[in-house]
Amino acid sequence: MSQDVLVTGACGYIGSALLPRLRDDDRVDRVVVLDSLDSGSPRALLGTLGDALEFRNGDVREYGDVESAARDVDAVIHLAAITGAASTHDRREETFAVNLDGTENVLKAAGKFDVDDVVLASSCNVYGRATSRDIDETVEPDPINPYAETKLQAESLLEEYCEAHDMRGTALRMSTNYGFSPGVRFNLVVNYFVFRALTGRALTVYGDGSNWRPFVHVEDAARAYQEAALAPEDWPQLVYNVGSNDANYRIEEIANVVREEVGPVDITYLEDEHPGPSYHVNFDRLDETGFEPEWTLEEGVRDLAEQFTDPQRHRRQEEIHQ
């Protein structure tokens, strides 16, 4: 049976990779997009607009906007959020309003309209600087920025509303994204390093580069949201780390991969700068769903570099999604 799916924040980085997938999925009849366009762009909608996709310009902080968009949908993929974890220290109030109050509005509307499934965008950032070397979903999170705090509290709200309204809920604790999508972001370490390397600038590593981070390509991230929403029976747990065990990297390793794949570039270590969170994550629970990331870091780095340097490749990518 085909489903109607609401995607909040769909004009952002992951959303721009997700929408073409939903449009082409036989399990989907209609996609409703709710986006304020404050940080996303209509570019994400290129090649997707039509009878099967309905765009609504609205803000998750406004319950009326959410309620209107959620009417008559079967599933919700809630991506809308203030991102850029480090920047949220200076945007604490706004971060809580969007990431937490906005999530409650989405869940309230989903409960009112008896939505079957809600998939929440969470983050491995919730683990902070957890001391465990192999962090699975049972490890106690240690959020160290407002972004992570709101994501963790949003997970609790999801559990609460699912129990109260007999909904199925899934929170995907996403690894750090990288790679090309129409809404590609460059405040993420891999993408930023690729751009710096292409423009002949040194790769700046905060601290000694020994802090760990798991990574996942944006296309794999989009596919995880797609499958969690459309095949929820395969995702019975409330929380999943999304990534792969062999894609945990030290930041210094990321810099070396970019240098090898993109070209000669200096690497500068800013020893006095705070390196940010460090977490080495386990993805065994994800394996139980049958989901497996397809992209390697090296492939993603090469592909992103080619998007800058080969205009024909960019054109071919757009043709694929039309």
C-alpha positions, 0 to 999 in steps of 0.5 A, a space after each residue: 500500500 502506497 504511503 503519504 509521507 511528510 518530510 520536515 526540513 526537506 530542503 536541507 543537506 539530507 533532505 535534498 538527497 532524500 526527496 528524489 528517493 521518495 519520489 521514485 519509490 513505489 511505496 510512496 504515493 505523495 510527499 509533503 515538504 514543510 520547510 521554512 527555507 531559513 537554512 534550506 534552499 528551493 534547489 533541493 526541490 529541483 527535479 522533484 516538484 509535481 503532482 506527487 510532491 507538495 511544498 509548504 513554506 512553514 516553520 516547525 515552531 508554528 504548530 499551525 504550520 505543522 498541523 496543516 502539513 501533517 493532515 492525511 499523512 501516514 509517516 513523518 520524517 522529521 529532519 528540520 533542525 538547527 544544525 552545526 553543533 559548535 555554533 549552537 552554543 551561541 544560539 542556545 535559545 533558538 536551538 531549543 525552540 527549533 529542535 525541541 519545541 519544533 519536535 514536540 509540535 511535530 509529535 503533537 500533530 502526528 498524534 492528533 492525526 493518528 500517523 503510523 510512523 515518525 522517524 526522528 533525525 538524531 545524532 551520534 553527537 549526543 555521545 559527546 566525549 563518552 569514554 567508551 571505545 565502542 559506543 552502542 545505543 546502551 551507552 549513556 549519552 554525554 551531550 556537550 552542546 545545545 544541539 546534542 542536548 536537544 537531540 537527546 531530549 527530542 528522543 525522549 519526547 518521541 518515546 513519550 508520544 509513541 507510548 501515548 498515541 500507539 505510534 511507531 517511532 525511530 530515532 536515527 543517531 546519524 554519523 557525521 555526514 559528508 559527500 555531495 547532494 544538491 543541498 551540500 553543506 561545507 561546515 562539515 569536516 570532510 566537505 570543508 577539507 575537500 573544498 580547502 584542498 581544491 583551492 590550495 589551502 592547508 587543512 586545519 585540524 583542531 587539537 592533535 587530530 586524535 579525536 574520533 568521529 563516525 562518518 556516513 555519506 549523505 546518500 546512505 543517510 537519506 536511504 536510512 531515513 527512507 527505509 526506516 519510514 517505509 519499512 518500520 517493521 525492520 526497525 523495531 528499536 527506538 534508537 539506532 546509530 547509523 553508520 558503519 563500524 569501519 567508518 570511525 576515523 580520527 580527524 587526522 585520518 580524514 585529513 590524510 584521506 583528503 590529501 591522498 584523494 584530492 591532491 597535495 596539500 599541507 595539514 596544519 595542527 592548531 594545538 591550542 584549539 578545542 577539538 570538539 567531541 570524540 566518539 567511536 561508535 558501534 553499529 551492530 544494532 543497525 546491521 540487524 535491520 539489514 541496512 548497510 551503507 554503500 559509500 566509502 569515505 574515499 569514494 565520497 571524497 573523490 565524488 565531491 571533488 569531481 562535482 567541483 572540477 567536472 561540470 559534465 558530472 554535475 549535469 549527469 547527476 542532475 539528469 539521474 534525478 529527473 
